[in-house]
Amino acid sequence: MAKRTARQLRDQRIPHGRNKMGAREIFTQRKLYKNTYHRLRNTIDFWYRDTLYGRIDQEGNAIYPQEKWLKEFRTASGCSLYAFNFVVEAYERFVNTFASRNMRNPIFKDEKYLFPQGLLAKKAWINSHQMYHDITDAKYKKFVKEYLSNKQTNKQIVNFDTFMTSFLSFLGETGTIVPFTKTGVLTSLGCTPNVSALCVEFSLARYGEDLIKHDGFMTSPFFRDYISTAEHHGFRIDVNAPWRLVADITSPEMGWYMAKYGVTQDNIYDTCYLKSYTYEIPTLKTYLRQIYNSFVASQPSFRTGKNTTLRRRRISEEVFDRKYDDSYWVRTYAKIRRTEVLDKYSDERFKEILGEAQNLRITLDMNAAIVYINRQFLGQLTPTV
């Protein structure tokens, strides 16, 4: 296809938005793309409508897959890609059906994306544990290199308590953009839907390149059949990344594959997923102690005067567990979650939430307190695109 100028693309009303465009132009192009393609049948929209599909359960709790339910795809590159077992089986049958239905069409082999070998999986499940570790590591580096570049702020950290004061202040400035808890990460705008283990992609094209979507997929003579065949195997097409198929757990077609593994629409969240808040406190304890000790190791001392130096000390796991009890972690968890949502609650209301959480911890148990805190922040997530 001959290369078209920007003017030709505009005149022909062809969506060609790119992330590098200016604000006004990209707004116009995204609107054109939405008006042109968002009425397609059997699609899913992670940008505007279905943002948290596969990342929250029916009660709004952040979730992630149990890895024992994953199965490996056949791939062209030999790399290891996984999704839920029923997703892999449904996808491989979809590929076989789509290929056999179109193989005799002489132009099928000339397709850039929608041809048999091209449909082999190239991206699927993203490990949320590794993703969370990478995000937390990046956040720590930003905290040390940027927030603590202020010498006065840096000198205020003399132990774990003062470290937490500074770190919570830092989270207050950055938490809604890059959350710190796993619950916050899983429900954030920047989290990939691939963590759900319900997605499979057969292209590595860039999500922000609308012209690739238009030329490579939407105008293909096989696109309508692609959508239809996907639907008959229980998949919906990601309208903003048409090379990504997403298992529709509410469809009878996907339900047939799920049933082979004892999974249903009603039990999938309790059977195949874990709720992130269940493991939040142990995770926070581990990461916060490691972050503090890493900071101490990198900056073990600082000058407090012309001839005086203050040495920071690492904290052992034994001392850490003894000094910071359940009451401390209930309070700290609530404070961190507060930094990650748009509606911060008034100080008075937040004090009430803390009081009720501590009361539940005393009268029932720690789990009841965490369940309560988690519930208070449901539905206060960052907005869609």
WOZI-V404499 format. One record per helix or strand of 3 or more residues. SS is the DSSP state (H for helix, E for strand). FROM is the first residue (numbers start at 1). TO is the last residue. If there is no record, write none. Layout:
# WOZI-V404499
<<SS:FROM:TO> <SS:FROM:TO>>
This chain:
# WOZI-V404499
<<H:6:11> <H:23:37> <E:62:65> <H:67:69> <E:70:72> <E:82:84> <H:85:102> <H:108:110> <H:117:119> <H:128:145> <H:147:149> <H:151:155> <H:160:174> <H:182:186> <H:193:196> <E:199:201> <H:210:218> <H:223:232> <E:235:238> <E:244:247> <H:252:259> <H:268:272> <E:273:275> <H:276:298> <E:301:303> <E:309:311> <H:317:323> <H:326:340> <H:347:363> <H:366:376>>
